[in-house]
Amino acid sequence: MTHRLTAIIQAEEGGFVALCPELDICSQGGTVEESRENLREALELFFESAPAEEVARRLSNEVYVTQLEVGVG
């Protein structure tokens, strides 16, 4: 089974952090690509090891990703 999930990647001090908001799983890496692949691996391990009830519970939550404009100053 294949799932299409979101990866939010942010630059952090010394690298990048990748977050999958649908499952609340994150990983990190030295580059955007590395952090994305590390997140993919973490997600695959989650699907392999988590009980089906936990997977269903996490995937049942609605997640909204949007952008905002905020005035500063």
CHARMM-style PDB file with segment names, atoms N, HN, CA, C and O in Angstrom:
ATOM      1  N   MET     1       0.844  -1.179   0.000  1.00  0.00      PROA
ATOM      2  CA  MET     1       0.000   0.000   0.000  1.00  0.00      PROA
ATOM      3  C   MET     1       0.887   1.240   0.000  1.00  0.00      PROA
ATOM      4  O   MET     1       1.922   1.274   0.666  1.00  0.00      PROA
ATOM      5  N   THR     2       0.480   2.239  -0.740  1.00  0.00      PROA
ATOM      6  HN  THR     2      -0.360   2.212  -1.281  1.00  0.00      PROA
ATOM      7  CA  THR     2       1.221   3.489  -0.825  1.00  0.00      PROA
ATOM      8  C   THR     2       0.388   4.618  -0.242  1.00  0.00      PROA
ATOM      9  O   THR     2      -0.814   4.704  -0.492  1.00  0.00      PROA
ATOM     10  N   HSD     3       1.025   5.478   0.532  1.00  0.00      PROA
ATOM     11  HN  HSD     3       2.002   5.408   0.735  1.00  0.00      PROA
ATOM     12  CA  HSD     3       0.379   6.663   1.093  1.00  0.00      PROA
ATOM     13  C   HSD     3       1.084   7.887   0.544  1.00  0.00      PROA
ATOM     14  O   HSD     3       2.311   7.907   0.452  1.00  0.00      PROA
ATOM     15  N   ARG     4       0.321   8.913   0.176  1.00  0.00      PROA
ATOM     16  HN  ARG     4      -0.676   8.897   0.251  1.00  0.00      PROA
ATOM     17  CA  ARG     4       0.899  10.204  -0.209  1.00  0.00      PROA
ATOM     18  C   ARG     4       0.795  11.097   1.020  1.00  0.00      PROA
ATOM     19  O   ARG     4      -0.303  11.432   1.465  1.00  0.00      PROA
ATOM     20  N   LEU     5       1.955  11.483   1.569  1.00  0.00      PROA
ATOM     21  HN  LEU     5       2.847  11.211   1.208  1.00  0.00      PROA
ATOM     22  CA  LEU     5       2.013  12.248   2.801  1.00  0.00      PROA
ATOM     23  C   LEU     5       2.772  13.553   2.566  1.00  0.00      PROA
ATOM     24  O   LEU     5       3.476  13.706   1.568  1.00  0.00      PROA
ATOM     25  N   THR     6       2.620  14.474   3.486  1.00  0.00      PROA
ATOM     26  HN  THR     6       2.048  14.350   4.297  1.00  0.00      PROA
ATOM     27  CA  THR     6       3.247  15.786   3.410  1.00  0.00      PROA
ATOM     28  C   THR     6       4.598  15.766   4.121  1.00  0.00      PROA
ATOM     29  O   THR     6       4.740  15.155   5.180  1.00  0.00      PROA
ATOM     30  N   ALA     7       5.581  16.432   3.537  1.00  0.00      PROA
ATOM     31  HN  ALA     7       5.465  16.929   2.677  1.00  0.00      PROA
ATOM     32  CA  ALA     7       6.865  16.648   4.198  1.00  0.00      PROA
ATOM     33  C   ALA     7       7.106  18.148   4.256  1.00  0.00      PROA
ATOM     34  O   ALA     7       7.191  18.809   3.221  1.00  0.00      PROA
ATOM     35  N   ILE     8       7.214  18.681   5.455  1.00  0.00      PROA
ATOM     36  HN  ILE     8       7.144  18.145   6.296  1.00  0.00      PROA
ATOM     37  CA  ILE     8       7.552  20.085   5.666  1.00  0.00      PROA
ATOM     38  C   ILE     8       9.015  20.110   6.097  1.00  0.00      PROA
ATOM     39  O   ILE     8       9.379  19.522   7.115  1.00  0.00      PROA
ATOM     40  N   ILE     9       9.842  20.785   5.325  1.00  0.00      PROA
ATOM     41  HN  ILE     9       9.547  21.263   4.497  1.00  0.00      PROA
ATOM     42  CA  ILE     9      11.280  20.787   5.594  1.00  0.00      PROA
ATOM     43  C   ILE     9      11.727  22.206   5.906  1.00  0.00      PROA
ATOM     44  O   ILE     9      11.470  23.137   5.142  1.00  0.00      PROA
ATOM     45  N   GLN    10      12.399  22.354   7.042  1.00  0.00      PROA
ATOM     46  HN  GLN    10      12.607  21.597   7.662  1.00  0.00      PROA
ATOM     47  CA  GLN    10      12.877  23.659   7.481  1.00  0.00      PROA
ATOM     48  C   GLN    10      14.368  23.602   7.731  1.00  0.00      PROA
ATOM     49  O   GLN    10      14.893  22.609   8.236  1.00  0.00      PROA
ATOM     50  N   ALA    11      15.049  24.688   7.367  1.00  0.00      PROA
ATOM     51  HN  ALA    11      14.623  25.494   6.957  1.00  0.00      PROA
ATOM     52  CA  ALA    11      16.466  24.811   7.695  1.00  0.00      PROA
ATOM     53  C   ALA    11      16.598  25.031   9.193  1.00  0.00      PROA
ATOM     54  O   ALA    11      15.897  25.855   9.778  1.00  0.00      PROA
ATOM     55  N   GLU    12      17.487  24.298   9.789  1.00  0.00      PROA
ATOM     56  HN  GLU    12      18.057  23.628   9.313  1.00  0.00      PROA
ATOM     57  CA  GLU    12      17.809  24.450  11.209  1.00  0.00      PROA
ATOM     58  C   GLU    12      19.312  24.663  11.293  1.00  0.00      PROA
ATOM     59  O   GLU    12      20.016  24.508  10.295  1.00  0.00      PROA
ATOM     60  N   GLU    13      19.794  25.003  12.431  1.00  0.00      PROA
ATOM     61  HN  GLU    13      19.222  25.129  13.242  1.00  0.00      PROA
ATOM     62  CA  GLU    13      21.220  25.224  12.611  1.00  0.00      PROA
ATOM     63  C   GLU    13      22.002  23.965  12.218  1.00  0.00      PROA
ATOM     64  O   GLU    13      21.885  22.929  12.872  1.00  0.00      PROA
ATOM     65  N   GLY    14      22.788  24.057  11.161  1.00  0.00      PROA
ATOM     66  HN  GLY    14      22.883  24.899  10.629  1.00  0.00      PROA
ATOM     67  CA  GLY    14      23.626  22.943  10.755  1.00  0.00      PROA
ATOM     68  C   GLY    14      22.945  21.891   9.901  1.00  0.00      PROA
ATOM     69  O   GLY    14      23.555  20.857   9.629  1.00  0.00      PROA
ATOM     70  N   GLY    15      21.711  22.101   9.463  1.00  0.00      PROA
ATOM     71  HN  GLY    15      21.215  22.941   9.684  1.00  0.00      PROA
ATOM     72  CA  GLY    15      21.045  21.090   8.643  1.00  0.00      PROA
ATOM     73  C   GLY    15      19.590  21.417   8.404  1.00  0.00      PROA
ATOM     74  O   GLY    15      19.187  22.580   8.392  1.00  0.00      PROA
ATOM     75  N   PHE    16      18.807  20.370   8.212  1.00  0.00      PROA
ATOM     76  HN  PHE    16      19.134  19.425   8.222  1.00  0.00      PROA
ATOM     77  CA  PHE    16      17.393  20.518   7.902  1.00  0.00      PROA
ATOM     78  C   PHE    16      16.578  19.522   8.714  1.00  0.00      PROA
ATOM     79  O   PHE    16      17.036  18.414   8.992  1.00  0.00      PROA
ATOM     80  N   VAL    17      15.369  19.922   9.092  1.00  0.00      PROA
ATOM     81  HN  VAL    17      14.997  20.822   8.865  1.00  0.00      PROA
ATOM     82  CA  VAL    17      14.432  19.052   9.804  1.00  0.00      PROA
ATOM     83  C   VAL    17      13.225  18.849   8.906  1.00  0.00      PROA
ATOM     84  O   VAL    17      12.670  19.805   8.363  1.00  0.00      PROA
ATOM     85  N   ALA    18      12.823  17.583   8.753  1.00  0.00      PROA
ATOM     86  HN  ALA    18      13.273  16.807   9.194  1.00  0.00      PROA
ATOM     87  CA  ALA    18      11.666  17.230   7.935  1.00  0.00      PROA
ATOM     88  C   ALA    18      10.574  16.673   8.835  1.00  0.00      PROA
ATOM     89  O   ALA    18      10.830  15.791   9.656  1.00  0.00      PROA
ATOM     90  N   LEU    19       9.356  17.187   8.683  1.00  0.00      PROA
ATOM     91  HN  LEU    19       9.149  17.903   8.017  1.00  0.00      PROA
ATOM     92  CA  LEU    19       8.216  16.780   9.495  1.00  0.00      PROA
ATOM     93  C   LEU    19       7.105  16.277   8.601  1.00  0.00      PROA
ATOM     94  O   LEU    19       6.790  16.894   7.583  1.00  0.00      PROA
ATOM     95  N   CYS    20       6.508  15.155   8.977  1.00  0.00      PROA
ATOM     96  HN  CYS    20       6.764  14.653   9.804  1.00  0.00      PROA
ATOM     97  CA  CYS    20       5.284  14.667   8.353  1.00  0.00      PROA
ATOM     98  C   CYS    20       4.140  14.981   9.323  1.00  0.00      PROA
ATOM     99  O   CYS    20       3.969  14.267  10.311  1.00  0.00      PROA
ATOM    100  N   PRO    21       3.353  16.034   9.062  1.00  0.00      PROA
ATOM    101  CA  PRO    21       2.326  16.443  10.022  1.00  0.00      PROA
ATOM    102  C   PRO    21       1.187  15.429  10.166  1.00  0.00      PROA
ATOM    103  O   PRO    21       0.561  15.358  11.224  1.00  0.00      PROA
ATOM    104  N   GLU    22       0.913  14.653   9.129  1.00  0.00      PROA
ATOM    105  HN  GLU    22       1.422  14.710   8.270  1.00  0.00      PROA
ATOM    106  CA  GLU    22      -0.178  13.674   9.221  1.00  0.00      PROA
ATOM    107  C   GLU    22       0.091  12.625  10.295  1.00  0.00      PROA
ATOM    108  O   GLU    22      -0.840  12.161  10.955  1.00  0.00      PROA
ATOM    109  N   LEU    23       1.346  12.250  10.474  1.00  0.00      PROA
ATOM    110  HN  LEU    23       2.102  12.626   9.938  1.00  0.00      PROA
ATOM    111  CA  LEU    23       1.693  11.201  11.431  1.00  0.00      PROA
ATOM    112  C   LEU    23       2.507  11.711  12.606  1.00  0.00      PROA
ATOM    113  O   LEU    23       2.808  10.948  13.524  1.00  0.00      PROA
ATOM    114  N   ASP    24       2.873  12.996  12.594  1.00  0.00      PROA
ATOM    115  HN  ASP    24       2.629  13.615  11.848  1.00  0.00      PROA
ATOM    116  CA  ASP    24       3.677  13.615  13.644  1.00  0.00      PROA
ATOM    117  C   ASP    24       5.000  12.873  13.821  1.00  0.00      PROA
ATOM    118  O   ASP    24       5.392  12.516  14.932  1.00  0.00      PROA
ATOM    119  N   ILE    25       5.679  12.650  12.688  1.00  0.00      PROA
ATOM    120  HN  ILE    25       5.361  12.940  11.785  1.00  0.00      PROA
ATOM    121  CA  ILE    25       6.980  11.992  12.674  1.00  0.00      PROA
ATOM    122  C   ILE    25       7.954  12.940  11.996  1.00  0.00      PROA
ATOM    123  O   ILE    25       7.623  13.577  10.996  1.00  0.00      PROA
ATOM    124  N   CYS    26       9.161  13.028  12.548  1.00  0.00      PROA
ATOM    125  HN  CYS    26       9.430  12.510  13.361  1.00  0.00      PROA
ATOM    126  CA  CYS    26      10.152  13.910  11.937  1.00  0.00      PROA
ATOM    127  C   CYS    26      11.497  13.218  11.861  1.00  0.00      PROA
ATOM    128  O   CYS    26      11.733  12.189  12.495  1.00  0.00      PROA
ATOM    129  N   SER    27      12.365  13.807  11.071  1.00  0.00      PROA
ATOM    130  HN  SER    27      12.174  14.643  10.556  1.00  0.00      PROA
ATOM    131  CA  SER    27      13.725  13.332  10.907  1.00  0.00      PROA
ATOM    132  C   SER    27      14.584  14.534  10.539  1.00  0.00      PROA
ATOM    133  O   SER    27      14.084  15.656  10.461  1.00  0.00      PROA
ATOM    134  N   GLN    28      15.856  14.308  10.317  1.00  0.00      PROA
ATOM    135  HN  GLN    28      16.263  13.397  10.380  1.00  0.00      PROA
ATOM    136  CA  GLN    28      16.740  15.406   9.976  1.00  0.00      PROA
ATOM    137  C   GLN    28      17.813  14.936   9.027  1.00  0.00      PROA
ATOM    138  O   GLN    28      17.992  13.737   8.817  1.00  0.00      PROA
ATOM    139  N   GLY    29      18.532  15.893   8.452  1.00  0.00      PROA
ATOM    140  HN  GLY    29      18.386  16.867   8.623  1.00  0.00      PROA
ATOM    141  CA  GLY    29      19.633  15.575   7.551  1.00  0.00      PROA
ATOM    142  C   GLY    29      20.446  16.815   7.257  1.00  0.00      PROA
ATOM    143  O   GLY    29      20.070  17.927   7.625  1.00  0.00      PROA
ATOM    144  N   GLY    30      21.552  16.610   6.597  1.00  0.00      PROA
ATOM    145  HN  GLY    30      21.858  15.706   6.297  1.00  0.00      PROA
ATOM    146  CA  GLY    30      22.445  17.707   6.273  1.00  0.00      PROA
ATOM    147  C   GLY    30      22.001  18.529   5.086  1.00  0.00      PROA
ATOM    148  O   GLY    30      22.417  19.677   4.935  1.00  0.00      PROA
ATOM    149  N   THR    31      21.151  17.952   4.231  1.00  0.00      PROA
ATOM    150  HN  THR    31      20.812  17.019   4.354  1.00  0.00      PROA
ATOM    151  CA  THR    31      20.607  18.643   3.065  1.00  0.00      PROA
ATOM    152  C   THR    31      19.102  18.421   3.020  1.00  0.00      PROA
ATOM    153  O   THR    31      18.567  17.583   3.746  1.00  0.00      PROA
ATOM    154  N   VAL    32      18.427  19.174   2.168  1.00  0.00      PROA
ATOM    155  HN  VAL    32      18.862  19.855   1.578  1.00  0.00      PROA
ATOM    156  CA  VAL    32      16.980  18.978   1.998  1.00  0.00      PROA
ATOM    157  C   VAL    32      16.712  17.548   1.549  1.00  0.00      PROA
ATOM    158  O   VAL    32      15.832  16.878   2.090  1.00  0.00      PROA
ATOM    159  N   GLU    33      17.469  17.082   0.561  1.00  0.00      PROA
ATOM    160  HN  GLU    33      18.184  17.627   0.122  1.00  0.00      PROA
ATOM    161  CA  GLU    33      17.256  15.743   0.022  1.00  0.00      PROA
ATOM    162  C   GLU    33      17.503  14.665   1.075  1.00  0.00      PROA
ATOM    163  O   GLU    33      16.740  13.705   1.179  1.00  0.00      PROA
ATOM    164  N   GLU    34      18.567  14.830   1.850  1.00  0.00      PROA
ATOM    165  HN  GLU    34      19.187  15.611   1.765  1.00  0.00      PROA
ATOM    166  CA  GLU    34      18.887  13.852   2.885  1.00  0.00      PROA
ATOM    167  C   GLU    34      17.810  13.820   3.974  1.00  0.00      PROA
ATOM    168  O   GLU    34      17.417  12.747   4.430  1.00  0.00      PROA
ATOM    169  N   SER    35      17.338  14.994   4.385  1.00  0.00      PROA
ATOM    170  HN  SER    35      17.657  15.866   4.015  1.00  0.00      PROA
ATOM    171  CA  SER    35      16.299  15.023   5.415  1.00  0.00      PROA
ATOM    172  C   SER    35      14.999  14.411   4.883  1.00  0.00      PROA
ATOM    173  O   SER    35      14.276  13.752   5.629  1.00  0.00      PROA
ATOM    174  N   ARG    36      14.703  14.627   3.604  1.00  0.00      PROA
ATOM    175  HN  ARG    36      15.291  15.163   2.998  1.00  0.00      PROA
ATOM    176  CA  ARG    36      13.499  14.038   2.983  1.00  0.00      PROA
ATOM    177  C   ARG    36      13.606  12.519   2.941  1.00  0.00      PROA
ATOM    178  O   ARG    36      12.648  11.819   3.272  1.00  0.00      PROA
ATOM    179  N   GLU    37      14.762  12.009   2.538  1.00  0.00      PROA
ATOM    180  HN  GLU    37      15.540  12.577   2.270  1.00  0.00      PROA
ATOM    181  CA  GLU    37      14.949  10.556   2.476  1.00  0.00      PROA
ATOM    182  C   GLU    37      14.960   9.934   3.872  1.00  0.00      PROA
ATOM    183  O   GLU    37      14.443   8.834   4.061  1.00  0.00      PROA
ATOM    184  N   ASN    38      15.544  10.627   4.848  1.00  0.00      PROA
ATOM    185  HN  ASN    38      15.965  11.521   4.694  1.00  0.00      PROA
ATOM    186  CA  ASN    38      15.525  10.132   6.222  1.00  0.00      PROA
ATOM    187  C   ASN    38      14.099  10.091   6.767  1.00  0.00      PROA
ATOM    188  O   ASN    38      13.742   9.181   7.515  1.00  0.00      PROA
ATOM    189  N   LEU    39      13.286  11.078   6.392  1.00  0.00      PROA
ATOM    190  HN  LEU    39      13.576  11.818   5.784  1.00  0.00      PROA
ATOM    191  CA  LEU    39      11.889  11.066   6.803  1.00  0.00      PROA
ATOM    192  C   LEU    39      11.160   9.896   6.151  1.00  0.00      PROA
ATOM    193  O   LEU    39      10.373   9.213   6.806  1.00  0.00      PROA
ATOM    194  N   ARG    40      11.416   9.661   4.870  1.00  0.00      PROA
ATOM    195  HN  ARG    40      12.056  10.215   4.337  1.00  0.00      PROA
ATOM    196  CA  ARG    40      10.789   8.523   4.181  1.00  0.00      PROA
ATOM    197  C   ARG    40      11.117   7.208   4.915  1.00  0.00      PROA
ATOM    198  O   ARG    40      10.247   6.362   5.121  1.00  0.00      PROA
ATOM    199  N   GLU    41      12.389   7.062   5.301  1.00  0.00      PROA
ATOM    200  HN  GLU    41      13.096   7.749   5.135  1.00  0.00      PROA
ATOM    201  CA  GLU    41      12.804   5.855   6.022  1.00  0.00      PROA
ATOM    202  C   GLU    41      12.099   5.747   7.377  1.00  0.00      PROA
ATOM    203  O   GLU    41      11.644   4.669   7.758  1.00  0.00      PROA
ATOM    204  N   ALA    42      12.009   6.865   8.101  1.00  0.00      PROA
ATOM    205  HN  ALA    42      12.378   7.742   7.791  1.00  0.00      PROA
ATOM    206  CA  ALA    42      11.327   6.859   9.398  1.00  0.00      PROA
ATOM    207  C   ALA    42       9.852   6.487   9.235  1.00  0.00      PROA
ATOM    208  O   ALA    42       9.302   5.748  10.053  1.00  0.00      PROA
ATOM    209  N   LEU    43       9.217   6.997   8.183  1.00  0.00      PROA
ATOM    210  HN  LEU    43       9.664   7.596   7.519  1.00  0.00      PROA
ATOM    211  CA  LEU    43       7.808   6.673   7.935  1.00  0.00      PROA
ATOM    212  C   LEU    43       7.642   5.195   7.580  1.00  0.00      PROA
ATOM    213  O   LEU    43       6.710   4.547   8.056  1.00  0.00      PROA
ATOM    214  N   GLU    44       8.537   4.661   6.750  1.00  0.00      PROA
ATOM    215  HN  GLU    44       9.294   5.188   6.364  1.00  0.00      PROA
ATOM    216  CA  GLU    44       8.461   3.242   6.400  1.00  0.00      PROA
ATOM    217  C   GLU    44       8.630   2.371   7.635  1.00  0.00      PROA
ATOM    218  O   GLU    44       7.928   1.370   7.785  1.00  0.00      PROA
ATOM    219  N   LEU    45       9.554   2.737   8.523  1.00  0.00      PROA
ATOM    220  HN  LEU    45      10.124   3.550   8.400  1.00  0.00      PROA
ATOM    221  CA  LEU    45       9.737   1.989   9.766  1.00  0.00      PROA
ATOM    222  C   LEU    45       8.504   2.079  10.657  1.00  0.00      PROA
ATOM    223  O   LEU    45       8.123   1.101  11.301  1.00  0.00      PROA
ATOM    224  N   PHE    46       7.883   3.255  10.690  1.00  0.00      PROA
ATOM    225  HN  PHE    46       8.193   4.049  10.167  1.00  0.00      PROA
ATOM    226  CA  PHE    46       6.656   3.407  11.461  1.00  0.00      PROA
ATOM    227  C   PHE    46       5.573   2.467  10.938  1.00  0.00      PROA
ATOM    228  O   PHE    46       4.936   1.757  11.716  1.00  0.00      PROA
ATOM    229  N   PHE    47       5.363   2.461   9.623  1.00  0.00      PROA
ATOM    230  HN  PHE    47       5.879   3.038   8.991  1.00  0.00      PROA
ATOM    231  CA  PHE    47       4.324   1.602   9.045  1.00  0.00      PROA
ATOM    232  C   PHE    47       4.622   0.120   9.263  1.00  0.00      PROA
ATOM    233  O   PHE    47       3.700  -0.682   9.411  1.00  0.00      PROA
ATOM    234  N   GLU    48       5.903  -0.247   9.284  1.00  0.00      PROA
ATOM    235  HN  GLU    48       6.652   0.404   9.165  1.00  0.00      PROA
ATOM    236  CA  GLU    48       6.281  -1.647   9.509  1.00  0.00      PROA
ATOM    237  C   GLU    48       6.088  -2.084  10.950  1.00  0.00      PROA
ATOM    238  O   GLU    48       5.752  -3.241  11.205  1.00  0.00      PROA
ATOM    239  N   SER    49       6.294  -1.176  11.894  1.00  0.00      PROA
ATOM    240  HN  SER    49       6.567  -0.237  11.687  1.00  0.00      PROA
ATOM    241  CA  SER    49       6.330  -1.581  13.304  1.00  0.00      PROA
ATOM    242  C   SER    49       5.132  -1.155  14.142  1.00  0.00      PROA
ATOM    243  O   SER    49       4.858  -1.781  15.166  1.00  0.00      PROA
ATOM    244  N   ALA    50       4.418  -0.127  13.750  1.00  0.00      PROA
ATOM    245  HN  ALA    50       4.640   0.382  12.918  1.00  0.00      PROA
ATOM    246  CA  ALA    50       3.306   0.374  14.573  1.00  0.00      PROA
ATOM    247  C   ALA    50       2.095  -0.541  14.450  1.00  0.00      PROA
ATOM    248  O   ALA    50       1.841  -1.098  13.382  1.00  0.00      PROA
ATOM    249  N   PRO    51       1.346  -0.696  15.538  1.00  0.00      PROA
ATOM    250  CA  PRO    51       0.097  -1.461  15.457  1.00  0.00      PROA
ATOM    251  C   PRO    51      -0.879  -0.775  14.490  1.00  0.00      PROA
ATOM    252  O   PRO    51      -0.877   0.449  14.359  1.00  0.00      PROA
ATOM    253  N   ALA    52      -1.692  -1.562  13.832  1.00  0.00      PROA
ATOM    254  HN  ALA    52      -1.694  -2.557  13.939  1.00  0.00      PROA
ATOM    255  CA  ALA    52      -2.650  -1.038  12.856  1.00  0.00      PROA
ATOM    256  C   ALA    52      -3.552   0.025  13.466  1.00  0.00      PROA
ATOM    257  O   ALA    52      -3.928   0.980  12.786  1.00  0.00      PROA
ATOM    258  N   GLU    53      -3.904  -0.128  14.739  1.00  0.00      PROA
ATOM    259  HN  GLU    53      -3.598  -0.903  15.292  1.00  0.00      PROA
ATOM    260  CA  GLU    53      -4.772   0.846  15.410  1.00  0.00      PROA
ATOM    261  C   GLU    53      -4.088   2.207  15.514  1.00  0.00      PROA
ATOM    262  O   GLU    53      -4.732   3.244  15.356  1.00  0.00      PROA
ATOM    263  N   GLU    54      -2.773   2.199  15.782  1.00  0.00      PROA
ATOM    264  HN  GLU    54      -2.250   1.356  15.910  1.00  0.00      PROA
ATOM    265  CA  GLU    54      -2.023   3.451  15.890  1.00  0.00      PROA
ATOM    266  C   GLU    54      -1.921   4.138  14.531  1.00  0.00      PROA
ATOM    267  O   GLU    54      -2.078   5.355  14.435  1.00  0.00      PROA
ATOM    268  N   VAL    55      -1.661   3.374  13.498  1.00  0.00      PROA
ATOM    269  HN  VAL    55      -1.533   2.385  13.575  1.00  0.00      PROA
ATOM    270  CA  VAL    55      -1.600   3.932  12.150  1.00  0.00      PROA
ATOM    271  C   VAL    55      -2.944   4.554  11.789  1.00  0.00      PROA
ATOM    272  O   VAL    55      -2.993   5.684  11.305  1.00  0.00      PROA
ATOM    273  N   ALA    56      -4.030   3.830  12.019  1.00  0.00      PROA
ATOM    274  HN  ALA    56      -3.990   2.911  12.412  1.00  0.00      PROA
ATOM    275  CA  ALA    56      -5.371   4.327  11.693  1.00  0.00      PROA
ATOM    276  C   ALA    56      -5.706   5.579  12.498  1.00  0.00      PROA
ATOM    277  O   ALA    56      -6.296   6.520  11.967  1.00  0.00      PROA
ATOM    278  N   ARG    57      -5.333   5.593  13.775  1.00  0.00      PROA
ATOM    279  HN  ARG    57      -4.855   4.828  14.206  1.00  0.00      PROA
ATOM    280  CA  ARG    57      -5.625   6.757  14.635  1.00  0.00      PROA
ATOM    281  C   ARG    57      -4.907   7.999  14.111  1.00  0.00      PROA
ATOM    282  O   ARG    57      -5.506   9.071  14.018  1.00  0.00      PROA
ATOM    283  N   ARG    58      -3.648   7.860  13.776  1.00  0.00      PROA
ATOM    284  HN  ARG    58      -3.161   6.990  13.852  1.00  0.00      PROA
ATOM    285  CA  ARG    58      -2.885   9.015  13.303  1.00  0.00      PROA
ATOM    286  C   ARG    58      -3.353   9.480  11.930  1.00  0.00      PROA
ATOM    287  O   ARG    58      -3.422  10.682  11.674  1.00  0.00      PROA
ATOM    288  N   LEU    59      -3.670   8.549  11.052  1.00  0.00      PROA
ATOM    289  HN  LEU    59      -3.614   7.573  11.259  1.00  0.00      PROA
ATOM    290  CA  LEU    59      -4.101   8.934   9.707  1.00  0.00      PROA
ATOM    291  C   LEU    59      -5.518   9.500   9.670  1.00  0.00      PROA
ATOM    292  O   LEU    59      -5.908  10.126   8.685  1.00  0.00      PROA
ATOM    293  N   SER    60      -6.286   9.287  10.727  1.00  0.00      PROA
ATOM    294  HN  SER    60      -5.969   8.778  11.528  1.00  0.00      PROA
ATOM    295  CA  SER    60      -7.671   9.778  10.738  1.00  0.00      PROA
ATOM    296  C   SER    60      -7.762  11.260  11.086  1.00  0.00      PROA
ATOM    297  O   SER    60      -8.806  11.875  10.869  1.00  0.00      PROA
ATOM    298  N   ASN    61      -6.694  11.847  11.619  1.00  0.00      PROA
ATOM    299  HN  ASN    61      -5.845  11.348  11.795  1.00  0.00      PROA
ATOM    300  CA  ASN    61      -6.697  13.271  11.959  1.00  0.00      PROA
ATOM    301  C   ASN    61      -6.572  14.111  10.695  1.00  0.00      PROA
ATOM    302  O   ASN    61      -5.782  13.796   9.805  1.00  0.00      PROA
ATOM    303  N   GLU    62      -7.355  15.181  10.624  1.00  0.00      PROA
ATOM    304  HN  GLU    62      -7.996  15.438  11.347  1.00  0.00      PROA
ATOM    305  CA  GLU    62      -7.253  16.093   9.491  1.00  0.00      PROA
ATOM    306  C   GLU    62      -6.109  17.069   9.745  1.00  0.00      PROA
ATOM    307  O   GLU    62      -5.964  17.601  10.846  1.00  0.00      PROA
ATOM    308  N   VAL    63      -5.310  17.294   8.724  1.00  0.00      PROA
ATOM    309  HN  VAL    63      -5.428  16.862   7.830  1.00  0.00      PROA
ATOM    310  CA  VAL    63      -4.196  18.236   8.803  1.00  0.00      PROA
ATOM    311  C   VAL    63      -4.368  19.243   7.681  1.00  0.00      PROA
ATOM    312  O   VAL    63      -4.591  18.866   6.531  1.00  0.00      PROA
ATOM    313  N   TYR    64      -4.264  20.520   8.011  1.00  0.00      PROA
ATOM    314  HN  TYR    64      -4.083  20.826   8.946  1.00  0.00      PROA
ATOM    315  CA  TYR    64      -4.372  21.583   7.024  1.00  0.00      PROA
ATOM    316  C   TYR    64      -3.039  22.309   6.956  1.00  0.00      PROA
ATOM    317  O   TYR    64      -2.530  22.768   7.979  1.00  0.00      PROA
ATOM    318  N   VAL    65      -2.478  22.416   5.777  1.00  0.00      PROA
ATOM    319  HN  VAL    65      -2.892  22.043   4.947  1.00  0.00      PROA
ATOM    320  CA  VAL    65      -1.236  23.142   5.573  1.00  0.00      PROA
ATOM    321  C   VAL    65      -1.557  24.339   4.698  1.00  0.00      PROA
ATOM    322  O   VAL    65      -2.095  24.196   3.600  1.00  0.00      PROA
ATOM    323  N   THR    66      -1.223  25.516   5.194  1.00  0.00      PROA
ATOM    324  HN  THR    66      -0.786  25.632   6.085  1.00  0.00      PROA
ATOM    325  CA  THR    66      -1.522  26.747   4.474  1.00  0.00      PROA
ATOM    326  C   THR    66      -0.410  27.752   4.752  1.00  0.00      PROA
ATOM    327  O   THR    66       0.460  27.511   5.589  1.00  0.00      PROA
ATOM    328  N   GLN    67      -0.443  28.865   4.052  1.00  0.00      PROA
ATOM    329  HN  GLN    67      -1.149  29.060   3.372  1.00  0.00      PROA
ATOM    330  CA  GLN    67       0.519  29.933   4.299  1.00  0.00      PROA
ATOM    331  C   GLN    67      -0.251  31.189   4.722  1.00  0.00      PROA
ATOM    332  O   GLN    67      -1.387  31.414   4.304  1.00  0.00      PROA
ATOM    333  N   LEU    68       0.392  31.986   5.551  1.00  0.00      PROA
ATOM    334  HN  LEU    68       1.314  31.803   5.891  1.00  0.00      PROA
ATOM    335  CA  LEU    68      -0.201  33.228   6.034  1.00  0.00      PROA
ATOM    336  C   LEU    68       0.718  34.395   5.729  1.00  0.00      PROA
ATOM    337  O   LEU    68       1.939  34.240   5.712  1.00  0.00      PROA
ATOM    338  N   GLU    69       0.140  35.556   5.488  1.00  0.00      PROA
ATOM    339  HN  GLU    69      -0.852  35.681   5.501  1.00  0.00      PROA
ATOM    340  CA  GLU    69       0.915  36.788   5.434  1.00  0.00      PROA
ATOM    341  C   GLU    69       0.684  37.531   6.729  1.00  0.00      PROA
ATOM    342  O   GLU    69      -0.456  37.749   7.140  1.00  0.00      PROA
ATOM    343  N   VAL    70       1.769  37.919   7.367  1.00  0.00      PROA
ATOM    344  HN  VAL    70       2.695  37.742   7.033  1.00  0.00      PROA
ATOM    345  CA  VAL    70       1.672  38.600   8.643  1.00  0.00      PROA
ATOM    346  C   VAL    70       2.489  39.891   8.559  1.00  0.00      PROA
ATOM    347  O   VAL    70       3.664  39.876   8.190  1.00  0.00      PROA
ATOM    348  N   GLY    71       1.852  40.993   8.904  1.00  0.00      PROA
ATOM    349  HN  GLY    71       0.898  41.005   9.203  1.00  0.00      PROA
ATOM    350  CA  GLY    71       2.559  42.270   8.942  1.00  0.00      PROA
ATOM    351  C   GLY    71       3.411  42.353  10.191  1.00  0.00      PROA
ATOM    352  O   GLY    71       2.964  41.994  11.281  1.00  0.00      PROA
ATOM    353  N   VAL    72       4.624  42.819  10.036  1.00  0.00      PROA
ATOM    354  HN  VAL    72       4.987  43.110   9.151  1.00  0.00      PROA
ATOM    355  CA  VAL    72       5.539  42.961  11.174  1.00  0.00      PROA
ATOM    356  C   VAL    72       5.976  44.418  11.238  1.00  0.00      PROA
ATOM    357  O   VAL    72       6.419  44.992  10.244  1.00  0.00      PROA
ATOM    358  N   GLY    73       5.844  45.004  12.418  1.00  0.00      PROA
ATOM    359  HN  GLY    73       5.484  44.538  13.226  1.00  0.00      PROA
ATOM    360  CA  GLY    73       6.320  46.374  12.624  1.00  0.00      PROA
ATOM    361  C   GLY    73       5.331  47.355  12.356  1.00  0.00      PROA
ATOM    362  OT1 GLY    73       5.595  48.550  12.489  1.00  0.00      PROA
TER     363      GLY     73
END
